[in-house]
Amino acid sequence: MTEEKKPEERKKRRTATEAASRIGAMAKAMNAAVLQAGEEGEPIAYAFIYSGYDEIIRAMDIVPAWTENYAGICGAKRDAQRFLERAESENFSRSLCTYALCGIGFDSWREELGEMPPESPWGGQARPTVMLGSGQMICDPRYKWYQAVQHYMPDVPVYVSGLPWPPYEDDYDYREVQDYYVKYIVEEMRGLIEFLERHTGRKMDWDRLSELVDLSDRTWNLISEAYDLRKAVPCPMGTGDAMNTMVPMTFMMATQEAYDFFKDLYDELKIKIANKEGEIPDEKYRLLWGGGLPAWFALTDFNYFNSKGAVFPAETTYRLVEPVYKLDLPKVSDPLEHLAWRWVKYWTYRYDKARKRPGSHPDIEHLIEYIEEYKIDGVVMHEAFSCRSWHPGLIWQLNQLKRVYGDIPSLILESDIVDISSYNEADTRARIDAFIDTLEAVKSKKR
């Protein structure tokens, strides 16, 4: 058995908004609800964020257990190492996604003990009834993680929903094939419902599903409107807070609690803007978090940026919504078809913009849009060594941006999402210092 290790002491990140300061309690309550469901014999589904089935499982009263979130909690608590080492002892490579390794290590240990591993963060991760993969063009763990966990829980079935979207090519219009993708996704969702009904004994409430889809649409719109308020100068909320406020966006969608949270956030930001209250008293530099998952054990780095006069008005990471009223969705009566159209239109939202700029790409247009609208001075990205699918393209994106803006100041941080052994605070802060010097030099030249 892996030797138990105590988590390291850590400083807490200072939040700029009251809303972000509430997230810890909300997340704890969410995890506690899953543990309670396990004790009461309620159906629990291991699930991945942003996989199109939030409304489905909630309409069927199935409790989602977000395994990426629990790995992130372990990382933020600086208590992931023992679970990573446990997975390594089971012959899983440390080069795999450390979210997955942390989850696999935890599950194998829990199953061996017949109870939670000792001193598990927030009480541990409950045993699931079913596991829901997510066949996206994002990362291989969404296919394979839960299949690997079946080695320890062979009695827990897995369903992988296929959720593709039309690939971007500048020489054809995605609308020529979008109907095929929508039809395919609807069939996958119907298969998911049949799977859940068979393995949980719960039946789909179609009227409730329609209500929850509408609630999610309204929540998407509200999130977009709240985050757009961050265009204000000075910026009332930065990416450090957004890495907290993503919790109701990604783990509580299709709930009234999420909608109410973002209404409170919207109201708070409006007040801060009216009072000309920024995230920091003296805003000098406006930065874009241009990509990459954060190092959950090092969120205080955002406070270090703040101490240098830098704020992050926008980020591409975890801003997983667009205004629904801008997505050009067809009017349909089937809630599954609506979900499929919303999925396809979200991923193709910037295709037309990219085709108008020779050599561009939707990801680049996303960055350009934020740079222009949020008055950005420089771009920061984070390369997490264990996340192969998303992070390798970040350097390419920065190189493409140079075609538009020349040598826009940029910084690439390097570590991981939960593996703290990859992180060196002194080196990271030295690189931030050098980046701030570059920003000041560029701004001075412009002045």
Order of alpha helices (4+ residues) and beta strands (2+ residues): alpha-alpha-beta-alpha-beta-alpha-alpha-alpha-beta-alpha-beta-alpha-alpha-alpha-alpha-beta-alpha-beta-alpha-alpha-alpha-beta-alpha-beta-alpha
